[in-house]
Amino acid sequence: MSGSNCLVTNDWICGEYLRTRSQELTDATVQHVGITVVSVLIGLAVAFPMALLVRARPRLAGPVLGLTTLLYTIPSLAMFSLLLPFFGLSAALVVTGLVLYSLTILVRNILAGLEAVPAETREAARGMGYGAGRMLWEVELPLALPALMAGIRMATVSTIALTTVGSIVGRGGLGNLIEDALPTFFKAQVLAASVLCVLLAVAADLLLLGVQRLLTPWTRIRTAAGGE
């Protein structure tokens, strides 16, 4: 009886809410994860050639980085309103907005990683007969991975938070639950959705950190050697 009463008394912590709304929470979480993953992957696919273009033509650095920074400063509600005529009330609207927001982080980190590759390493690769494409994939990208993965981690955590704003068009994952609960201030739903959003961000960051450590074993060796 006390478990059911927490819904009536509108408690913040309510086991009955979690039990009766588990499917709703699961569906919202799955949508949240799906939108985040798609947005970050598309953002990475767009940011990578932009970073290569800036590196090849340094005079474009100012305009490109300035544009991505400008996009990041646009309020999310304004961004979605500007995109609405092109995408309508769809998941594509939310994904496009999130991709645009991710560019300022991803482009800068990819560019920083590539520029941090030592010049002597590039010269040694050229001396071994490496062409531009082979040098990029086999020499520069592996060395740029720490900065690149740091950018992906930041972009992912940021996207998880921003996805909630998609609730204004019904595509906000856990944000939908928060928005639905606000008119009646349904405490258990607000808390559960908010905590799940935070847990998603922490889990995604730890997962990507693990991937980074697997892809860059030499950084662990260097750290261990430095500690001796």
N, CA, C and O of each residue as an XYZ file, in Angstrom:
912
protein
N       0.832     -1.204      0.000
C       0.000      0.000      0.000
C       0.863      1.249      0.000
O       0.553      2.226     -0.681
N       1.961      1.214      0.775
C       2.838      2.366      0.849
C       3.515      2.638     -0.476
O       3.797      3.787     -0.817
N       3.787      1.523     -1.261
C       4.400      1.705     -2.563
C       3.501      2.471     -3.500
O       3.962      3.333     -4.248
N       2.191      2.155     -3.463
C       1.240      2.845     -4.320
C       1.024      4.277     -3.868
O       0.761      5.154     -4.691
N       1.132      4.525     -2.561
C       0.893      5.855     -2.028
C       1.895      6.880     -2.528
O       1.581      8.069     -2.572
N       3.092      6.453     -2.907
C       4.098      7.409     -3.357
C       3.671      8.093     -4.648
O       4.093      9.216     -4.925
N       2.834      7.422     -5.440
C       2.286      8.065     -6.636
C       1.247      9.117     -6.247
O       1.171     10.189     -6.847
N       0.453      8.790     -5.236
C      -0.593      9.713     -4.783
C       0.025     10.931     -4.108
O      -0.415     12.061     -4.321
N       1.042     10.692     -3.298
C       1.676     11.796     -2.558
C       2.720     12.525     -3.386
O       3.301     13.514     -2.938
N       2.961     12.024     -4.617
C       3.905     12.655     -5.551
C       5.299     12.788     -4.941
O       5.870     13.877     -4.878
N       5.831     11.641     -4.491
C       7.174     11.630     -3.923
C       8.226     11.660     -5.022
O       7.972     11.226     -6.146
N       9.410     12.175     -4.695
C      10.513     12.183     -5.657
C      10.971     10.756     -5.967
O      11.179     10.403     -7.128
N      11.125      9.954     -4.936
C      11.568      8.570     -5.109
C      10.363      7.658     -4.951
O       9.751      7.585     -3.885
N      10.035      6.964     -6.038
C       8.818      6.139     -6.030
C       9.056      4.852     -6.807
O       9.130      4.852     -8.036
N       9.176      3.741     -6.052
C       9.393      2.446     -6.690
C       8.222      2.015     -7.543
O       8.403      1.334     -8.553
N       7.032      2.401     -7.152
C       5.845      2.030     -7.911
C       5.872      2.652     -9.302
O       5.432      2.035    -10.273
N       6.385      3.863     -9.396
C       6.496      4.507    -10.711
C       7.449      3.715    -11.599
O       7.143      3.446    -12.761
N       8.601      3.342    -11.053
C       9.576      2.582    -11.839
C       8.997      1.244    -12.282
O       9.280      0.781    -13.387
N       8.190      0.624    -11.430
C       7.622     -0.675    -11.762
C       6.553     -0.565    -12.846
O       6.522     -1.374    -13.774
N       5.688      0.421    -12.731
C       4.552      0.528    -13.649
C       4.907      1.226    -14.961
O       4.215      1.059    -15.966
N       5.984      2.005    -14.947
C       6.349      2.756    -16.159
C       7.673      2.284    -16.752
O       8.313      3.033    -17.489
N       8.092      1.072    -16.449
C       9.402      0.582    -16.903
C       9.514      0.560    -18.423
O      10.561      0.901    -18.974
N       8.440      0.159    -19.104
C       8.487      0.107    -20.565
C       8.603      1.502    -21.167
O       9.319      1.714    -22.145
N       7.891      2.440    -20.571
C       7.951      3.827    -21.036
C       9.363      4.387    -20.865
O       9.868      5.079    -21.748
N       9.989      4.091    -19.747
C      11.357      4.540    -19.501
C      12.333      3.878    -20.472
O      13.262      4.517    -20.968
N      12.111      2.595    -20.735
C      12.983      1.872    -21.671
C      12.871      2.445    -23.073
O      13.887      2.677    -23.728
N      11.661      2.674    -23.541
C      11.449      3.219    -24.884
C      12.098      4.600    -25.030
O      12.729      4.897    -26.045
N      11.933      5.436    -24.004
C      12.513      6.781    -24.054
C      14.039      6.716    -24.065
O      14.699      7.489    -24.760
N      14.592      5.784    -23.285
C      16.048      5.632    -23.235
C      16.594      5.151    -24.567
O      17.619      5.646    -25.035
N      15.916      4.188    -25.181
C      16.344      3.676    -26.487
C      16.308      4.784    -27.535
O      17.234      4.915    -28.336
N      15.243      5.578    -27.530
C      15.164      6.694    -28.480
C      16.290      7.695    -28.228
O      16.896      8.201    -29.172
N      16.567      7.977    -26.968
C      17.618      8.925    -26.598
C      18.979      8.434    -27.111
O      19.741      9.196    -27.706
N      19.266      7.163    -26.873
C      20.542      6.598    -27.311
C      20.632      6.605    -28.839
O      21.678      6.937    -29.397
N      19.546      6.241    -29.510
C      19.548      6.201    -30.968
C      19.827      7.557    -31.580
O      20.652      7.673    -32.486
N      19.145      8.587    -31.092
C      19.353      9.935    -31.613
C      20.785     10.406    -31.355
O      21.404     11.030    -32.216
N      21.302     10.105    -30.173
C      22.663     10.515    -29.824
C      23.690      9.847    -30.728
O      24.572     10.517    -31.264
N      23.586      8.539    -30.900
C      24.559      7.794    -31.703
C      24.547      8.276    -33.147
O      25.601      8.527    -33.731
N      23.356      8.405    -33.721
C      23.257      8.848    -35.117
C      23.824     10.253    -35.276
O      24.539     10.528    -36.239
N      23.511     11.141    -34.338
C      23.981     12.529    -34.423
C      25.496     12.616    -34.341
O      26.115     13.348    -35.113
N      26.103     11.879    -33.416
C      27.555     11.935    -33.255
C      28.259     11.323    -34.471
O      29.272     11.853    -34.929
N      27.737     10.226    -34.990
C      28.358      9.590    -36.158
C      28.290     10.491    -37.385
O      29.270     10.626    -38.117
N      27.135     11.105    -37.607
C      27.021     12.020    -38.747
C      27.902     13.241    -38.523
O      28.559     13.716    -39.449
N      27.917     13.747    -37.291
C      28.776     14.882    -36.979
C      30.236     14.577    -37.253
O      30.963     15.421    -37.777
N      30.670     13.368    -36.899
C      32.053     12.954    -37.147
C      32.325     12.861    -38.647
O      33.391     13.260    -39.117
N      31.350     12.328    -39.399
C      31.510     12.194    -40.855
C      31.599     13.558    -41.534
O      32.275     13.698    -42.554
N      30.931     14.553    -40.984
C      30.982     15.910    -41.544
C      32.229     16.648    -41.070
O      32.866     17.356    -41.850
N      32.576     16.486    -39.806
C      33.688     17.232    -39.218
C      35.043     16.794    -39.763
O      35.948     17.616    -39.907
N      35.190     15.512    -40.067
C      36.497     15.008    -40.508
C      36.963     15.662    -41.813
O      38.079     16.180    -41.857
N      36.155     15.658    -42.872
C      36.610     16.348    -44.086
C      36.775     17.852    -43.890
O      37.628     18.464    -44.533
N      35.976     18.458    -43.016
C      36.147     19.884    -42.743
C      37.512     20.149    -42.111
O      38.187     21.116    -42.463
N      37.916     19.287    -41.177
C      39.223     19.445    -40.533
C      40.353     19.242    -41.542
O      41.355     19.957    -41.504
N      40.197     18.274    -42.440
C      41.210     18.047    -43.474
C      41.310     19.240    -44.414
O      42.402     19.611    -44.845
N      40.164     19.838    -44.730
C      40.152     21.011    -45.602
C      40.880     22.182    -44.946
O      41.665     22.872    -45.595
N      40.620     22.401    -43.667
C      41.282     23.491    -42.950
C      42.783     23.255    -42.879
O      43.571     24.191    -43.013
N      43.176     22.008    -42.667
C      44.608     21.727    -42.578
C      45.292     21.933    -43.924
O      46.424     22.413    -43.983
N      44.603     21.568    -45.007
C      45.182     21.721    -46.336
C      45.220     23.187    -46.772
O      46.119     23.608    -47.501
N      44.225     23.960    -46.311
C      44.143     25.385    -46.665
C      43.989     26.207    -45.387
O      42.874     26.565    -45.007
N      45.091     26.501    -44.735
C      45.040     27.196    -43.441
C      44.269     28.514    -43.467
O      43.740     28.938    -42.440
N      44.199     29.167    -44.628
C      43.476     30.441    -44.686
C      41.978     30.263    -44.434
O      41.272     31.230    -44.145
N      41.494     29.012    -44.547
C      40.080     28.743    -44.284
C      39.803     28.470    -42.800
O      38.650     28.309    -42.401
N      40.849     28.419    -42.001
C      40.672     28.082    -40.585
C      39.754     29.080    -39.885
O      38.842     28.690    -39.155
N      39.997     30.356    -40.109
C      39.178     31.382    -39.468
C      37.702     31.264    -39.819
O      36.863     31.184    -38.922
N      37.360     31.250    -41.137
C      35.949     31.148    -41.506
C      35.274     29.857    -41.037
O      34.146     29.893    -40.548
N      35.959     28.713    -41.185
C      35.348     27.429    -40.824
C      35.149     27.318    -39.316
O      34.062     26.973    -38.853
N      36.190     27.609    -38.557
C      36.074     27.518    -37.098
C      35.124     28.583    -36.555
O      34.403     28.357    -35.583
N      35.138     29.743    -37.200
C      34.211     30.797    -36.782
C      32.768     30.398    -37.029
O      31.894     30.667    -36.205
N      32.515     29.750    -38.170
C      31.151     29.312    -38.487
C      30.663     28.254    -37.510
O      29.531     28.323    -37.032
N      31.512     27.274    -37.209
C      31.088     26.215    -36.276
C      30.852     26.783    -34.872
O      29.950     26.344    -34.158
N      31.669     27.756    -34.493
C      31.467     28.393    -33.180
C      30.164     29.185    -33.167
O      29.429     29.170    -32.179
N      29.884     29.873    -34.265
C      28.640     30.638    -34.373
C      27.428     29.725    -34.257
O      26.456     30.058    -33.580
N      27.486     28.570    -34.921
C      26.377     27.620    -34.857
C      26.149     27.137    -33.425
O      25.012     26.938    -32.996
N      27.252     26.954    -32.697
C      27.147     26.454    -31.323
C      26.508     27.476    -30.385
O      25.932     27.115    -29.358
N      26.619     28.755    -30.749
C      26.073     29.799    -29.873
C      24.576     30.039    -30.100
O      23.935     30.733    -29.311
N      24.018     29.471    -31.171
C      22.592     29.660    -31.438
C      21.783     28.884    -30.405
O      22.017     27.687    -30.238
N      20.849     29.508    -29.709
C      20.012     28.780    -28.734
C      19.296     27.614    -29.400
O      18.863     27.714    -30.548
N      19.177     26.511    -28.674
C      18.611     25.291    -29.258
C      17.195     25.495    -29.790
O      16.850     24.973    -30.850
N      16.378     26.245    -29.066
C      15.005     26.481    -29.532
C      15.007     27.254    -30.846
O      14.207     26.979    -31.740
N      15.915     28.226    -30.956
C      16.018     28.992    -32.193
C      16.542     28.116    -33.329
O      16.076     28.217    -34.464
N      17.506     27.264    -33.019
C      18.063     26.372    -34.041
C      16.985     25.459    -34.610
O      16.867     25.324    -35.828
N      16.201     24.834    -33.744
C      15.153     23.933    -34.215
C      14.075     24.692    -34.984
O      13.493     24.161    -35.930
N      13.812     25.918    -34.582
C      12.815     26.724    -35.297
C      13.293     27.059    -36.701
O      12.502     27.059    -37.645
N      14.595     27.347    -36.844
C      15.153     27.655    -38.154
C      15.145     26.432    -39.077
O      14.976     26.557    -40.290
N      15.329     25.256    -38.485
C      15.376     24.023    -39.284
C      13.987     23.448    -39.570
O      13.824     22.621    -40.466
N      13.006     23.885    -38.812
C      11.654     23.320    -38.925
C      11.081     23.356    -40.343
O      10.500     22.359    -40.773
N      11.218     24.468    -41.098
C      10.646     24.479    -42.461
C      11.259     23.441    -43.394
O      10.627     23.030    -44.368
N      12.491     23.014    -43.099
C      13.184     22.069    -43.975
C      12.914     20.607    -43.605
O      12.891     19.745    -44.484
N      12.710     20.321    -42.325
C      12.590     18.934    -41.881
C      11.248     18.598    -41.246
O      10.938     17.423    -41.048
N      10.450     19.607    -40.923
C       9.174     19.339    -40.282
C       9.373     18.776    -38.885
O      10.479     18.807    -38.345
N       8.308     18.266    -38.309
C       8.370     17.697    -36.956
C       8.852     16.248    -37.026
O       8.067     15.313    -36.870
N      10.141     16.078    -37.260
C      10.689     14.738    -37.451
C      11.971     14.567    -36.651
O      12.535     15.528    -36.128
N      12.415     13.316    -36.570
C      13.681     13.036    -35.892
C      14.845     13.680    -36.641
O      15.854     14.038    -36.034
N      14.704     13.828    -37.973
C      15.763     14.459    -38.772
C      16.012     15.893    -38.327
O      17.143     16.376    -38.384
N      14.966     16.570    -37.887
C      15.110     17.937    -37.388
C      16.034     17.964    -36.176
O      16.945     18.789    -36.103
N      15.799     17.068    -35.232
C      16.607     17.023    -34.013
C      18.036     16.591    -34.331
O      18.990     17.185    -33.830
N      18.185     15.566    -35.156
C      19.514     15.055    -35.497
C      20.338     16.132    -36.198
O      21.514     16.312    -35.884
N      19.731     16.848    -37.144
C      20.462     17.894    -37.865
C      20.942     18.982    -36.916
O      22.084     19.430    -37.010
N      20.073     19.408    -36.003
C      20.482     20.412    -35.029
C      21.624     19.931    -34.157
O      22.559     20.685    -33.889
N      21.561     18.690    -33.711
C      22.612     18.132    -32.861
C      23.924     17.977    -33.622
O      24.999     18.180    -33.058
N      23.837     17.621    -34.892
C      25.047     17.514    -35.722
C      25.723     18.872    -35.828
O      26.942     18.971    -35.687
N      24.949     19.912    -36.074
C      25.515     21.260    -36.197
C      26.184     21.693    -34.895
O      27.233     22.336    -34.915
N      25.575     21.340    -33.768
C      26.173     21.691    -32.479
C      27.479     20.927    -32.230
O      28.388     21.453    -31.587
N      27.577     19.706    -32.730
C      28.762     18.886    -32.463
C      29.988     19.317    -33.271
O      31.118     18.970    -32.924
N      29.762     20.069    -34.342
C      30.865     20.389    -35.251
C      31.960     21.218    -34.591
O      33.142     20.982    -34.840
N      31.595     22.173    -33.765
C      32.627     23.032    -33.161
C      33.593     22.228    -32.298
O      34.782     22.542    -32.246
N      33.093     21.193    -31.620
C      33.954     20.351    -30.784
C      34.771     19.398    -31.653
O      35.984     19.276    -31.479
N      34.109     18.731    -32.579
C      34.774     17.700    -33.373
C      35.812     18.272    -34.325
O      36.920     17.743    -34.418
N      35.475     19.336    -35.030
C      36.424     19.911    -35.993
C      37.691     20.375    -35.277
O      38.802     20.099    -35.727
N      37.518     21.076    -34.169
C      38.681     21.587    -33.443
C      39.561     20.464    -32.899
O      40.786     20.562    -32.955
N      38.960     19.411    -32.378
C      39.762     18.326    -31.807
C      40.453     17.499    -32.877
O      41.599     17.086    -32.703
N      39.765     17.256    -33.978
C      40.408     16.519    -35.081
C      41.587     17.324    -35.603
O      42.672     16.783    -35.817
N      41.372     18.618    -35.808
C      42.435     19.481    -36.313
C      43.594     19.555    -35.327
O      44.756     19.496    -35.729
N      43.286     19.682    -34.045
C      44.345     19.743    -33.029
C      45.151     18.450    -33.002
O      46.374     18.479    -32.858
N      44.469     17.318    -33.139
C      45.165     16.039    -33.138
C      46.095     15.887    -34.325
O      47.224     15.419    -34.179
N      45.626     16.281    -35.501
C      46.454     16.163    -36.708
C      47.639     17.117    -36.663
O      48.737     16.769    -37.097
N      47.419     18.319    -36.139
C      48.502     19.298    -36.083
C      49.541     18.937    -35.024
O      50.672     19.423    -35.066
N      49.152     18.082    -34.075
C      50.093     17.694    -33.019
C      51.060     16.598    -33.459
O      52.004     16.278    -32.737
N      50.830     16.020    -34.641
C      51.745     14.980    -35.142
C      53.097     15.633    -35.432
O      53.148     16.608    -36.182
N      54.188     15.128    -34.862
C      55.506     15.749    -35.064
C      55.905     15.809    -36.535
O      55.669     14.866    -37.290
N      56.506     16.916    -36.930
C      56.934     17.094    -38.323
C      57.947     16.029    -38.726
O      57.942     15.558    -39.863
N      58.828     15.646    -37.779
C      59.837     14.634    -38.115
C      59.207     13.279    -38.403
O      59.751     12.486    -39.172
N      58.047     13.010    -37.780
C      57.343     11.758    -38.055
C      56.813     11.749    -39.482
O      56.891     10.737    -40.179
N      56.278     12.879    -39.905
C      55.798     12.984    -41.285
C      56.960     12.841    -42.272
O      56.837     12.160    -43.290
N      58.080     13.486    -41.964
C      59.246     13.409    -42.857
C      59.759     11.971    -42.957
O      60.140     11.511    -44.033
N      59.765     11.268    -41.821
C      60.218      9.882    -41.837
C      59.287      9.021    -42.683
O      59.747      8.140    -43.409
N      57.979      9.270    -42.596
C      57.013      8.511    -43.382
C      57.196      8.787    -44.869
O      57.130      7.870    -45.688
N      57.425     10.052    -45.216
C      57.653     10.386    -46.630
C      58.919      9.702    -47.131
O      58.964      9.216    -48.261
N      59.953      9.666    -46.281
C      61.199      9.012    -46.676
C      61.015      7.522    -46.913
O      61.776      6.909    -47.662
N      59.998      6.933    -46.270
C      59.717      5.508    -46.453
C      58.756      5.266    -47.612
O      58.335      4.135    -47.855
N      58.414      6.331    -48.321
C      57.569      6.176    -49.504
C      56.075      6.304    -49.265
O      55.280      5.953    -50.137
N      55.682      6.797    -48.110
C      54.258      6.966    -47.811
C      53.685      8.137    -48.611
O      54.250      9.230    -48.622
N      52.565      7.895    -49.274
C      51.847      8.968    -49.928
C      50.960      9.687    -48.920
O      50.903      9.306    -47.751
N      50.266     10.733    -49.378
C      49.451     11.539    -48.465
C      48.332     10.727    -47.823
O      48.093     10.829    -46.620
N      47.645      9.916    -48.637
C      46.543      9.128    -48.102
C      47.007      8.065    -47.126
O      46.415      7.891    -46.061
N      48.068      7.353    -47.486
C      48.570      6.302    -46.605
C      49.125      6.886    -45.316
O      48.961      6.304    -44.244
N      49.790      8.053    -45.421
C      50.333      8.702    -44.232
C      49.207      9.120    -43.281
O      49.337      9.007    -42.062
N      48.095      9.607    -43.860
C      46.974     10.035    -43.037
C      46.413      8.878    -42.238
O      46.225      8.991    -41.027
N      46.141      7.756    -42.908
C      45.462      6.639    -42.249
C      46.382      5.790    -41.383
O      45.942      5.246    -40.370
N      47.656      5.667    -41.763
C      48.541      4.763    -41.033
C      49.487      5.461    -40.054
O      50.036      4.824    -39.155
N      49.672      6.758    -40.229
C      50.612      7.470    -39.355
C      49.914      8.573    -38.557
O      49.947      8.571    -37.326
N      49.281      9.514    -39.265
C      48.737     10.690    -38.597
C      47.518     10.378    -37.734
O      47.446     10.807    -36.583
N      46.562      9.635    -38.284
C      45.351      9.351    -37.514
C      45.626      8.564    -36.232
O      45.077      8.915    -35.188
N      46.461      7.507    -36.268
C      46.753      6.814    -35.008
C      47.353      7.740    -33.950
O      47.016      7.632    -32.771
N      48.236      8.645    -34.363
C      48.848      9.565    -33.404
C      47.864     10.642    -32.950
O      48.008     11.204    -31.864
N      46.865     10.926    -33.786
C      45.872     11.948    -33.438
C      44.705     11.377    -32.639
O      43.836     12.125    -32.193
N      44.679     10.060    -32.454
C      43.540      9.418    -31.797
C      43.217      9.953    -30.391
O      42.039     10.132    -30.080
N      44.203     10.214    -29.541
C      43.849     10.731    -28.216
C      43.029     12.018    -28.283
O      42.026     12.143    -27.579
N      43.436     12.969    -29.112
C      42.688     14.223    -29.249
C      41.349     13.983    -29.926
O      40.342     14.583    -29.551
N      41.336     13.106    -30.927
C      40.097     12.794    -31.639
C      39.082     12.149    -30.703
O      37.913     12.536    -30.692
N      39.523     11.167    -29.916
C      38.616     10.498    -28.994
C      38.141     11.442    -27.894
O      37.001     11.348    -27.440
N      39.014     12.348    -27.469
C      38.593     13.341    -26.475
C      37.462     14.199    -27.032
O      36.513     14.525    -26.320
N      37.570     14.563    -28.310
C      36.515     15.333    -28.955
C      35.223     14.551    -29.071
O      34.143     15.100    -28.853
N      35.321     13.274    -29.413
C      34.127     12.433    -29.530
C      33.459     12.278    -28.175
O      32.231     12.298    -28.081
N      34.254     12.123    -27.127
C      33.682     12.000    -25.772
C      32.930     13.270    -25.387
O      31.806     13.204    -24.889
N      33.551     14.425    -25.617
C      32.889     15.689    -25.274
C      31.630     15.898    -26.099
O      30.599     16.324    -25.577
N      31.718     15.594    -27.394
C      30.559     15.768    -28.272
C      29.427     14.831    -27.878
O      28.258     15.211    -27.940
N      29.762     13.613    -27.473
C      28.740     12.642    -27.080
C      28.007     13.068    -25.819
O      26.778     13.031    -25.763
N      28.770     13.473    -24.805
C      28.149     13.920    -23.550
C      27.285     15.151    -23.797
O      26.177     15.257    -23.272
N      27.800     16.081    -24.602
C      27.028     17.284    -24.922
C      25.753     16.942    -25.677
O      24.700     17.525    -25.420
N      25.847     16.000    -26.608
C      24.679     15.608    -27.405
C      23.630     14.919    -26.545
O      22.434     15.134    -26.743
N      24.057     14.098    -25.595
C      23.108     13.437    -24.697
C      22.285     14.483    -23.942
O      21.076     14.327    -23.770
N      22.949     15.541    -23.499
C      22.236     16.604    -22.777
C      21.306     17.374    -23.711
O      20.164     17.661    -23.352
N      21.790     17.709    -24.903
C      21.003     18.525    -25.831
C      19.835     17.759    -26.440
O      18.848     18.367    -26.854
N      19.936     16.444    -26.500
C      18.853     15.647    -27.083
C      17.527     15.896    -26.373
O      16.468     15.824    -26.996
N      17.577     16.187    -25.091
C      16.345     16.412    -24.331
C      15.518     17.563    -24.910
O      14.293     17.577    -24.783
N      16.197     18.534    -25.550
C      15.480     19.677    -26.119
C      14.590     19.242    -27.281
O      13.631     19.931    -27.630
N      14.914     18.096    -27.876
C      14.085     17.578    -28.962
C      12.675     17.246    -28.535
O      11.829     16.921    -29.368
N      12.413     17.325    -27.246
C      11.060     17.052    -26.751
C      10.045     18.062    -27.282
O       8.845     17.791    -27.271
N      10.508     19.220    -27.743
C       9.573     20.222    -28.276
C       8.901     19.729    -29.552
O       7.850     20.236    -29.942
N       9.519     18.729    -30.208
C       8.894     18.132    -31.391
C       8.594     16.654    -31.149
O       8.341     15.904    -32.092
N       8.622     16.242    -29.886
C       8.303     14.854    -29.549
C       9.388     13.860    -29.875
O       9.122     12.660    -29.940
N      10.631     14.334    -30.086
C      11.752     13.452    -30.411
C      12.910     13.721    -29.463
O      14.052     13.877    -29.896
N      12.617     13.775    -28.188
C      13.649     14.124    -27.225
C      14.058     13.005    -26.295
O      14.756     13.248    -25.310
N      13.635     11.765    -26.586
C      14.017     10.663    -25.719
C      13.537     10.884    -24.296
O      12.341     11.053    -24.058
N      14.456     10.883    -23.362
C      14.108     11.094    -21.956
C      13.565     12.504    -21.716
O      12.849     12.739    -20.742
N      13.905     13.430    -22.598
C      13.364     14.782    -22.492
C      11.857     14.816    -22.654
O      11.189     15.684    -22.093
N      11.308     13.863    -23.429
C       9.850     13.791    -23.585
C       9.175     13.544    -22.237
O       8.140     14.135    -21.928
N       9.778     12.663    -21.445
C       9.200     12.345    -20.142
C       9.278     13.552    -19.200
O       8.352     13.821    -18.435
N      10.400     14.268    -19.271
C      10.543     15.446    -18.417
C       9.512     16.503    -18.793
O       8.874     17.096    -17.924
N       9.355     16.734    -20.095
C       8.392     17.747    -20.531
C       6.958     17.343    -20.176
O       6.155     18.179    -19.761
N       6.646     16.061    -20.340
C       5.291     15.591    -20.009
C       4.994     15.743    -18.516
O       3.849     15.964    -18.121
N       6.036     15.622    -17.695
C       5.831     15.660    -16.246
C       5.761     17.072    -15.682
O       5.246     17.267    -14.580
N       6.265     18.057    -16.410
C       6.349     19.412    -15.871
C       4.993     20.078    -15.603
O       4.848     20.740    -14.575
N       3.993     19.931    -16.486
C       2.718     20.619    -16.199
C       2.107     20.244    -14.851
O       1.521     21.089    -14.175
N       2.245     18.981    -14.463
C       1.701     18.539    -13.170
C       2.802     18.361    -12.125
O       2.545     17.955    -10.991
N       4.033     18.672    -12.532
C       5.205     18.501    -11.682
C       5.224     17.111    -11.053
O       5.245     16.954     -9.832
N       5.217     16.110    -11.932
C       5.258     14.711    -11.521
C       6.696     14.395    -11.121
O       7.527     14.086    -11.975
N       6.986     14.471     -9.840
C       8.356     14.425     -9.328
C       9.099     13.148     -9.700
O      10.246     13.205    -10.144
N       8.460     12.005     -9.524
C       9.124     10.724     -9.779
C       9.564     10.617    -11.234
O      10.641     10.095    -11.522
N       8.735     11.111    -12.149
C       9.071     11.021    -13.573
C      10.201     11.984    -13.925
O      11.103     11.631    -14.685
N      10.157     13.198    -13.376
C      11.230     14.165    -13.623
C      12.561     13.618    -13.112
O      13.574     13.681    -13.809
N      12.554     13.086    -11.904
C      13.789     12.573    -11.308
C      14.316     11.356    -12.066
O      15.509     11.277    -12.359
N      13.436     10.409    -12.384
C      13.869      9.192    -13.066
C      14.476      9.507    -14.430
O      15.533      8.982    -14.779
N      13.804     10.368    -15.205
C      14.307     10.714    -16.532
C      15.622     11.484    -16.440
O      16.530     11.268    -17.244
N      15.723     12.378    -15.466
C      16.949     13.168    -15.303
C      18.125     12.292    -14.892
O      19.230     12.435    -15.416
N      17.878     11.381    -13.947
C      18.946     10.484    -13.498
C      19.396      9.569    -14.637
O      20.593      9.337    -14.811
N      18.454      9.055    -15.403
C      18.812      8.203    -16.539
C      19.646      8.958    -17.560
O      20.569      8.395    -18.148
N      19.326     10.226    -17.773
C      20.089     11.048    -18.713
C      21.531     11.212    -18.238
O      22.468     11.115    -19.030
N      21.701     11.462    -16.942
C      23.046     11.597    -16.371
C      23.796     10.276    -16.463
O      24.975     10.252    -16.816
N      23.118      9.181    -16.147
C      23.758      7.861    -16.217
C      24.180      7.522    -17.642
O      25.235      6.925    -17.858
N      23.357      7.903    -18.611
C      23.718      7.682    -20.013
C      25.003      8.429    -20.362
O      25.890      7.878    -21.015
N      25.100      9.684    -19.925
C      26.291     10.487    -20.213
C      27.535      9.872    -19.577
O      28.585      9.790    -20.214
N      27.418      9.441    -18.321
C      28.557      8.838    -17.621
C      28.949      7.519    -18.283
O      30.133      7.254    -18.495
N      27.954      6.692    -18.607
C      28.233      5.399    -19.231
C      28.881      5.577    -20.601
O      29.823      4.861    -20.940
N      28.381      6.528    -21.390
C      28.941      6.775    -22.716
C      30.388      7.256    -22.611
O      31.246      6.826    -23.382
N      30.656      8.143    -21.662
C      32.009      8.662    -21.493
C      32.970      7.549    -21.076
O      34.082      7.464    -21.596
N      32.550      6.702    -20.147
C      33.406      5.597    -19.700
C      33.630      4.581    -20.820
O      34.731      4.054    -20.973
N      32.575      4.306    -21.609
C      32.699      3.376    -22.718
C      33.688      3.894    -23.757
O      34.550      3.151    -24.227
N      33.561      5.172    -24.113
C      34.461      5.755    -25.105
C      35.886      5.857    -24.566
O      36.848      5.727    -25.324
N      36.023      6.090    -23.260
C      37.359      6.099    -22.655
C      37.991      4.719    -22.762
O      39.186      4.598    -23.030
N      37.187      3.679    -22.553
C      37.692      2.316    -22.707
C      38.113      2.029    -24.136
O      39.147      1.404    -24.370
N      37.308      2.489    -25.100
C      37.656      2.320    -26.515
C      38.962      3.054    -26.828
O      39.825      2.535    -27.536
N      39.091      4.261    -26.292
C      40.314      5.038    -26.511
C      41.540      4.301    -25.978
O      42.580      4.268    -26.636
N      41.422      3.717    -24.804
C      42.551      2.994    -24.210
C      42.903      1.761    -25.041
O      44.076      1.411    -25.168
N      41.896      1.109    -25.602
C      42.153     -0.061    -26.449
C      42.835      0.331    -27.751
O      43.697     -0.393    -28.248
N      42.448      1.479    -28.305
C      42.989      1.911    -29.589
C      44.353      2.584    -29.461
O      45.087      2.690    -30.443
N      44.693      3.036    -28.259
C      45.971      3.739    -28.069
C      46.771      3.093    -26.933
O      47.023      3.737    -25.915
N      47.172      1.831    -27.096
C      47.908      1.151    -26.013
C      49.247      1.809    -25.706
O      49.747      1.695    -24.587
N      49.843      2.504    -26.696
C      51.135      3.126    -26.462
C      51.072      4.248    -25.434
O      52.078      4.554    -24.794
N      49.907      4.864    -25.267
C      49.794      5.927    -24.263
C      49.888      5.352    -22.859
O      50.414      6.003    -21.957
N      49.377      4.123    -22.662
C      49.478      3.487    -21.357
C      50.914      3.096    -21.056
O      51.378      3.196    -19.920
N      51.617      2.644    -22.111
C      53.012      2.246    -21.932
C      53.849      3.470    -21.569
O      54.716      3.406    -20.698
N      53.575      4.605    -22.259
C      54.325      5.833    -21.989
C      54.059      6.336    -20.584
O      54.965      6.813    -19.900
N      52.789      6.226    -20.153
C      52.440      6.679    -18.803
C      53.118      5.830    -17.747
O      53.625      6.341    -16.748
N      53.119      4.495    -17.985
C      53.749      3.585    -17.037
C      55.259      3.837    -16.953
O      55.853      3.796    -15.875
N      55.863      4.099    -18.120
C      57.303      4.359    -18.142
C      57.642      5.658    -17.434
O      58.678      5.769    -16.778
N      56.758      6.640    -17.572
C      56.989      7.924    -16.906
C      56.861      7.828    -15.412
O      57.450      8.632    -14.690
N      56.093      6.849    -14.918
C      55.879      6.716    -13.487
C      56.996      5.967    -12.781
O      57.081      5.965    -11.553
N      57.849      5.332    -13.569
C      58.937      4.548    -12.961
C      60.067      5.445    -12.491
O      61.063      4.956    -11.956
